[in-house]
Amino acid sequence: MRRYLSGKNEYEGRLDRGRGMTQMKQRQSKVDPPILTPRERAILKLIAGGYKNKEIGDRLYIREKTIRETQIRIMRKLNARSITSVLDYALRRGLISLYEILESRFS
């Protein structure tokens, strides 16, 4: 109880004795975690391709309301005010490619 009140860690003295274990290095991921889920990317690609919410819903077998909710979720994740700025960000970061958009729309 006295150690707790004094603010000392119970293992503090044991780790400092020449073992070099006073601080553990934090692991860093080699790959950035994906920002968007595969479903969000699919919807984003279709939006970029010029599809309307109804058309996207018909293609992916989901309701229009789900499309709108997904758009809002994507905008929140990317801290964007409009879907246009989301598309700009996604193109710049390589989340979607112009080639994929044109290929899906005109094939």
SVG drawing of the C-alpha trace seen along z (x, -y; Angstrom):
<svg xmlns="http://www.w3.org/2000/svg" viewBox="-34 -20 58 28">
<polyline fill="none" stroke="black" stroke-width="0.4" points="0.0,0.0 2.9,-2.4 4.4,-1.8 1.0,-2.5 0.6,-5.7 4.2,-6.8 3.6,-6.4 6.3,-3.7 5.6,-0.8 6.2,2.6 8.5,3.7 10.2,0.3 13.5,1.3 13.7,4.8 13.8,3.6 16.4,0.9 19.3,3.2 21.3,3.3 18.9,5.3 17.9,2.4 14.2,3.2 13.2,-0.2 11.1,-1.0 9.5,1.3 9.5,0.2 6.1,-0.2 5.4,2.0 4.6,0.1 2.6,1.6 4.4,1.9 1.2,1.4 -1.4,-1.3 -4.7,0.1 -7.3,-0.3 -9.3,-3.4 -12.4,-2.2 -14.1,1.2 -14.4,3.2 -18.1,2.3 -17.4,-1.4 -14.8,-1.2 -17.3,0.5 -19.9,-2.2 -17.3,-4.9 -16.2,-3.5 -19.8,-3.4 -20.4,-7.0 -17.2,-8.0 -18.5,-6.2 -21.5,-8.5 -24.1,-6.0 -27.1,-7.3 -28.0,-5.9 -30.8,-3.8 -28.5,-2.3 -25.9,-1.5 -28.5,0.1 -29.7,2.2 -26.2,3.4 -25.2,4.2 -28.6,5.5 -28.9,2.9 -31.4,0.2 -30.9,-3.5 -31.0,-4.4 -28.0,-2.1 -26.1,-3.9 -26.8,-7.3 -25.7,-6.1 -22.5,-4.7 -21.8,-8.0 -22.2,-9.8 -19.9,-7.3 -17.3,-7.7 -17.5,-11.5 -17.0,-11.2 -14.1,-8.8 -12.3,-11.1 -13.4,-14.3 -15.0,-15.6 -17.9,-18.0 -19.1,-16.7 -18.9,-13.5 -16.9,-15.4 -14.1,-16.1 -14.2,-12.4 -13.7,-11.4 -10.9,-13.9 -9.2,-12.5 -9.8,-8.9 -8.2,-9.5 -5.2,-11.3 -4.6,-8.6 -5.1,-5.7 -8.2,-4.3 -9.8,-4.3 -8.3,-4.7 -9.6,-6.6 -8.9,-3.6 -11.1,-1.4 -13.9,-4.0 -13.9,-4.3 -13.5,-0.6 -16.5,0.2 -18.7,-2.5 -17.9,-1.8 -17.4,1.9"/>
</svg>
